[in-house]
């Protein structure tokens, strides 16, 4: 049967990976484009520093004056990259990981739309391809455009969510419910938002099913094994993230994008005009749930940490599945009404030819090999499905998808051809060569959209990957409490700052203030890009010119990483945990947060510091006649050491605060404004280490316990079943 024809499956799979430019994926060139060009930095860190040490998360000094890496962003894609890195160089491993996410999404939709768990769904593949290649948004997640912008984690999460529903509802495999639970856990490790969308319907079907209670318990334990460590750790530390305060969308047109509007109209007309209630049985609870929850959360959901723009991918998926389920139900009746095979065949051939012509006319000259290969494969599928009118119509879906593309082929080429292929990449390499002649330090650089010519406007976020320095600006804005203070600062020393954090009063054009705030953040070097900022830096005696590669000017700034805090302290008493959690989740706490107090002192340059839960009795009388001497300062990823001649005094350390930092012999660390640590060492030798918290250790043990318990219950249930039988 054509439905399970191996040639069809191979052809469709080849079609997808050829379009995704597999030949570029296997070039040893680092990917770029949008956020993807910056994602390589923490992913490389994960491969080298975490995976090889059997760790899921840790601390990195690369960005934001230090930040908790993979506490809040999602570890599964870097895990996959790390595993692939055993076979391929890092760049190929990373791009292959991205490629897998796109293929897995299409497969998950194809499986989800099967009427029989073992019967390949041609139309399901077409629907998956159509969903993947929508072009109406580039950042919300789920489609290829969003993945190329860096949202491949979101794609993985949707794919695993789809697969979990498939194995829960449609698979007849013996351990399908256990696999479904594991897949739902993988959805958590990929991205939290799709998991939150899929969890209610998964739980509904899970609890509703007549599966034996022991299997349900073991399945739940498998889920805990995968998800409990990451999800609980994220939730409990949510207060140490930055609220980006994205403005929510309010218009219907913001939810219903132009490329899915025809499906909305088509489905509505079909449902309204349908005379047969039987045909409406094609509608499943899954797509109705997706549409309902999307509409509700988009318009009526709480303005919390969930930005409603991220809901659009689920509405798209729901409406596309709904439309094609309705179409698939009546497609046989439709084709039967058309007398004669050849008129229909000729008509479909004309339509496919037209769409393939559109595709070739746009991309044939630029990407000829890929374009011709896609057309030949579509032609092959058409020929082998020539005796099936149903499948010919589904082939048209594939042709239409390619024929209406407007920018994706170019973006694929831009990203996967790599940084190194960009015409001006030598500007970056000479800059990095110059930086590597300097003492390692913390770098703030002037942002500018024109930097996209190097691969992405975020290209200089790769400073830690190619040099011994750190970049104050990084990609994972939400993951660091230093993020808003960085963007406030850089707005004063940039010609065209991005100002991405909502709710801040930026200092655009206030160059002198920008410099003072840079010193407060412990910045060692500044990179100027535009002529206006170069002129200001050249005229300012506080900026020591080091070198230029004719595109970038590099300056040094005299700043300290460790300082003594003697006076002018305001002690901030933290609200209880419930209040802090409420503020972190819903962003509407009834009491002032530490950030609000710290932000005011930083922005207004007030002459006092905000310190959290501090007791003055820790400090001894200071000899003010003796100057503070700091020596042997060494700031590593998870260890900070230095010597001080003033033990028992309050020291400011300009590294981002996180509760996992522990001082070996002293008090603290305390959170101090703007977002740093303060300690009172008891000895001259100070050692501060980033360690797993007791809660994290307990979660690790709980995860292992859940795994062994699940295996034990599964084995016991199996033996009991066999004995009964």
HELIX and SHEET records of a PDB file:
HELIX    1   1 UNK A    2  UNK A    4  5                                   3    
HELIX    2   2 UNK A    6  UNK A   19  1                                  14    
HELIX    3   3 UNK A   22  UNK A   25  1                                   4    
HELIX    4   4 UNK A   36  UNK A   45  1                                  10    
HELIX    5   5 UNK A   46  UNK A   50  3                                   5    
HELIX    6   6 UNK A   51  UNK A   53  5                                   3    
HELIX    7   7 UNK A   76  UNK A   84  1                                   9    
HELIX    8   8 UNK A   90  UNK A  112  1                                  23    
HELIX    9   9 UNK A  122  UNK A  132  1                                  11    
HELIX   10  10 UNK A  144  UNK A  146  1                                   3    
HELIX   11  11 UNK A  147  UNK A  151  3                                   5    
HELIX   12  12 UNK A  152  UNK A  169  1                                  18    
HELIX   13  13 UNK A  176  UNK A  190  1                                  15    
HELIX   14  14 UNK A  192  UNK A  208  1                                  17    
HELIX   15  15 UNK A  213  UNK A  236  1                                  24    
HELIX   16  16 UNK A  238  UNK A  240  5                                   3    
HELIX   17  17 UNK A  252  UNK A  255  1                                   4    
HELIX   18  18 UNK A  258  UNK A  273  1                                  16    
HELIX   19  19 UNK A  279  UNK A  282  5                                   4    
HELIX   20  20 UNK A  285  UNK A  300  1                                  16    
HELIX   21  21 UNK A  308  UNK A  311  5                                   4    
HELIX   22  22 UNK A  312  UNK A  336  1                                  25    
HELIX   23  23 UNK A  341  UNK A  363  1                                  23    
HELIX   24  24 UNK A  368  UNK A  384  1                                  17    
HELIX   25  25 UNK A  389  UNK A  403  1                                  15    
HELIX   26  26 UNK A  408  UNK A  416  1                                   9    
HELIX   27  27 UNK A  419  UNK A  421  5                                   3    
HELIX   28  28 UNK A  425  UNK A  435  1                                  11    
HELIX   29  29 UNK A  449  UNK A  454  5                                   6    
HELIX   30  30 UNK A  459  UNK A  462  5                                   4    
HELIX   31  31 UNK A  463  UNK A  466  1                                   4    
HELIX   32  32 UNK A  477  UNK A  479  5                                   3    
HELIX   33  33 UNK A  483  UNK A  490  1                                   8    
HELIX   34  34 UNK A  511  UNK A  520  1                                  10    
HELIX   35  35 UNK A  531  UNK A  539  1                                   9    
HELIX   36  36 UNK A  577  UNK A  586  1                                  10    
HELIX   37  37 UNK A  594  UNK A  603  1                                  10    
HELIX   38  38 UNK A  616  UNK A  618  5                                   3    
HELIX   39  39 UNK A  694  UNK A  724  1                                  31    
SHEET    1   A 2 UNK A  58  UNK A  60  0                                        
SHEET    2   A 2 UNK A  67  UNK A  69 -1                                        
SHEET    1   B 5 UNK A 470  UNK A 471  0                                        
SHEET    2   B 5 UNK A 442  UNK A 445  1                                        
SHEET    3   B 5 UNK A 525  UNK A 528  1                                        
SHEET    4   B 5 UNK A 553  UNK A 556 -1                                        
SHEET    5   B 5 UNK A 544  UNK A 548 -1                                        
SHEET    1   C 4 UNK A 562  UNK A 564  0                                        
SHEET    2   C 4 UNK A 650  UNK A 656 -1                                        
SHEET    3   C 4 UNK A 676  UNK A 681 -1                                        
SHEET    4   C 4 UNK A 666  UNK A 672 -1                                        
SHEET    1   D 2 UNK A 569  UNK A 572  0                                        
SHEET    2   D 2 UNK A 609  UNK A 612  1                                        
SHEET    1   E 4 UNK A 630  UNK A 635  0                                        
SHEET    2   E 4 UNK A 639  UNK A 644 -1                                        
SHEET    3   E 4 UNK A 685  UNK A 690 -1                                        
SHEET    4   E 4 UNK A 661  UNK A 663 -1                                        
END                                                                             
